[in-house]
Amino acid sequence: MQYYLLINTSTNTTHIQQINLPKNNKLTNQTSCTNISDLQSLISLLKDNPFIIIQNQNSTQLSKTKASNSKIRSLIKNSQDNLINFIMHYETWCETGITVNFNSPKIQKRCDELSKSDLLIKALGHKTHPTHIIDATAGLGIDSFLLATAEPNAKISLIEQNHLINILLQDGLDHCLTNQNIYNTCSRMKLFKANACDLIKTLPPADIIYLDPMFTNNSFKGAVKKSMQWLHDICPAPSESELNHLFITALKHAKKKGYY
Ligand SMILES: C[S@@+](CC[C@H](N)C(=O)[O-])C[C@H]1O[C@@H](n2cnc3c(N)ncnc32)[C@H](O)[C@@H]1O
């Protein structure tokens, strides 16, 4: 007997079902759940490498394209935490289609336009030639990539605590290593999955520790890029005490004390 996970993107419910495929595509032994704790107990039924089937928006027909299933499998791997995180944010992810691609024309254009007046470059300080930069709030890694481009002698340590973002970012970095244009830049970028407050002290001292934590809900106004909107949806903004802790930890471990 094999169990499969069915994500119904139109009703926002998740089912674990025993499915006979490919013989007749009929669904049997359906169990449904609408909250995460039910889902957690159902997930324990899943075997390794669950095959994910997604019901499409407007009909009962199952969508099981090879590409989406392999993307989903690689995103959730076998971990239950991953799976729950993934399910919670799957719909937004589908709608926005966020991926990490440092070779995109948009990011390349941003790299070409980097100048001394860019706020990110100003934050580095004009006279420093850093050899190690920590991006303690890596997100989708765009600022890290720009920092690595601007400082060709620096190694960049990226820290990201959110599981799903971490997976997308690692996926983006892995792809870079097969791309000649950006190989040199990305080979100096190393990603860690952790809370920066815990990890920073275990890393070699950094010339610069870069922080770009999430906006709070109240300060998040106006039109923002869809990737940033998505980040905001899936990452709760840190509390004031978390922000203070991060800031104080960074100040303590950066070689050059000061901030921009
Ligand atoms: C505004 S986003 C950063 C965007 C990023 N600068 C970019 O260019 O894509 C903030 C990110 O920091 C992460 N974050 C916040 N606090 C963190 C911490 N203490 N340790 C690690 N990551 C953290 C959040 O999960 C979120 O992905």
The ligand as an SDF file (V2000), in Angstrom:
LIG
                    3D

 27 29  0  0  0  0  0  0  0  0999 V2000
   14.0670   41.1270    3.9210 C   0  0  0  0  0  0  0  0  0  0  0  0
   14.6130   39.4580    3.7680 S   0  0  0  0  0  0  0  0  0  0  0  0
   16.2530   39.6760    3.1430 C   0  0  0  0  0  0  0  0  0  0  0  0
   16.2880   39.9270    1.6640 C   0  0  0  0  0  0  0  0  0  0  0  0
   17.6930   39.8340    1.1150 C   0  0  0  0  0  0  0  0  0  0  0  0
   18.5170   40.9450    1.5290 N   0  0  0  0  0  0  0  0  0  0  0  0
   17.7090   39.6710   -0.4030 C   0  0  0  0  0  0  0  0  0  0  0  0
   18.4410   40.4300   -1.0640 O   0  0  0  0  0  0  0  0  0  0  0  0
   17.0150   38.7720   -0.9080 O   0  0  0  0  0  0  0  0  0  0  0  0
   14.9560   38.9780    5.4360 C   0  0  0  0  0  0  0  0  0  0  0  0
   15.3660   37.5210    5.5800 C   0  0  0  0  0  0  0  0  0  0  0  0
   16.1010   37.3820    6.7790 O   0  0  0  0  0  0  0  0  0  0  0  0
   15.7910   36.1510    7.3840 C   0  0  0  0  0  0  0  0  0  0  0  0
   16.1010   36.2920    8.8080 N   0  0  0  0  0  0  0  0  0  0  0  0
   15.5550   37.1680    9.6910 C   0  0  0  0  0  0  0  0  0  0  0  0
   16.1260   37.0170   10.9030 N   0  0  0  0  0  0  0  0  0  0  0  0
   17.0720   36.0490   10.7750 C   0  0  0  0  0  0  0  0  0  0  0  0
   18.0040   35.4490   11.6800 C   0  0  0  0  0  0  0  0  0  0  0  0
   18.0640   35.8300   12.9650 N   0  0  0  0  0  0  0  0  0  0  0  0
   18.8210   34.4780   11.2180 N   0  0  0  0  0  0  0  0  0  0  0  0
   18.7650   34.0890    9.9130 C   0  0  0  0  0  0  0  0  0  0  0  0
   17.8940   34.6040    9.0120 N   0  0  0  0  0  0  0  0  0  0  0  0
   17.0670   35.5750    9.4390 C   0  0  0  0  0  0  0  0  0  0  0  0
   14.3140   35.9570    7.0880 C   0  0  0  0  0  0  0  0  0  0  0  0
   13.9700   34.5710    7.1360 O   0  0  0  0  0  0  0  0  0  0  0  0
   14.2150   36.5420    5.6790 C   0  0  0  0  0  0  0  0  0  0  0  0
   14.3690   35.5500    4.6960 O   0  0  0  0  0  0  0  0  0  0  0  0
  1  2  1  0
  2  3  1  0
  2 10  1  0
  3  4  1  0
  4  5  1  0
  5  6  1  0
  5  7  1  0
  7  8  2  0
  7  9  1  0
 10 11  1  0
 11 12  1  0
 11 26  1  0
 12 13  1  0
 13 14  1  0
 13 24  1  0
 14 15  1  0
 14 23  1  0
 15 16  2  0
 16 17  1  0
 17 18  1  0
 17 23  2  0
 18 19  1  0
 18 20  2  0
 20 21  1  0
 21 22  2  0
 22 23  1  0
 24 25  1  0
 24 26  1  0
 26 27  1  0
M  CHG  2   2   1   9  -1
M  END
$$$$
